[in-house]
């Protein structure tokens, strides 16, 4: 079953970083199914396009860890 997460959506960390740093913003660059059958999102930093990371859609959908930024597609 496909998630409600789509390419172009923006997310940010749910909590400030250490010492109250600003929260990172991430853009969903791509979605794919891993060899383990789980769905993953490839993210690119909104502030530094050279920074990328891959998270499971389950982790990205966890409101305790990430929040979707309003107005993003």
C-alpha positions as CSV (number, residue, x, y, z in Angstrom):
1,X,0.0,0.0,0.0
2,X,1.4,3.4,-1.0
3,X,1.8,6.1,1.6
4,X,0.3,9.6,1.5
5,X,3.8,11.1,1.3
6,X,4.6,12.5,-2.2
7,X,7.6,14.0,-4.0
8,X,8.1,17.6,-3.3
9,X,6.5,17.6,0.2
10,X,8.5,19.4,2.9
11,X,9.1,18.1,6.4
12,X,11.1,19.4,9.4
13,X,12.4,17.8,12.6
14,X,9.7,17.8,15.2
15,X,12.0,19.2,17.9
16,X,14.8,21.7,17.9
17,X,18.3,20.3,17.8
18,X,20.9,20.5,20.5
19,X,21.4,23.9,22.1
20,X,18.1,25.1,20.5
21,X,19.4,25.2,16.9
22,X,16.8,25.7,14.2
23,X,15.1,22.6,12.9
24,X,16.2,21.1,9.6
25,X,13.9,21.2,6.6
26,X,13.8,18.3,4.2
27,X,12.2,17.9,0.8
28,X,11.0,14.5,-0.5
29,X,13.1,13.9,-3.6
30,X,12.1,10.3,-4.4
31,X,10.1,7.3,-3.0
32,X,11.0,3.7,-3.5
33,X,10.4,0.2,-2.2
34,X,13.5,-1.3,-0.6
35,X,14.6,-4.9,-0.9
36,X,13.0,-5.5,2.5
37,X,9.6,-4.5,1.1
38,X,9.4,-1.3,3.1
39,X,8.8,2.1,1.5
40,X,11.5,4.7,1.8
41,X,11.8,8.4,1.1
42,X,15.0,10.0,-0.3
43,X,15.2,13.5,1.3
44,X,17.3,16.5,0.3
45,X,18.0,19.4,2.6
46,X,16.1,22.6,1.8
47,X,19.1,24.6,3.0
48,X,22.0,22.5,1.6
49,X,21.2,20.5,-1.5
50,X,24.4,18.5,-1.1
51,X,22.9,16.9,2.1
52,X,20.7,13.9,1.5
53,X,19.3,11.1,3.6
54,X,17.0,8.1,3.2
55,X,14.3,7.4,5.8
56,X,11.5,4.8,5.9
57,X,8.1,6.3,5.2
58,X,7.0,5.0,8.6
59,X,9.7,7.1,10.4
60,X,8.9,10.2,8.2
61,X,5.2,9.8,9.0
62,X,5.8,9.6,12.8
63,X,4.5,13.0,14.2
64,X,6.8,12.6,17.2
65,X,9.8,12.8,14.8
66,X,8.8,14.9,11.8
67,X,6.1,17.4,10.9
68,X,4.9,18.3,7.4
69,X,5.3,22.0,6.6
70,X,2.0,23.6,5.7
71,X,1.6,24.9,2.2
72,X,4.0,22.3,0.8
73,X,2.6,20.1,-2.0
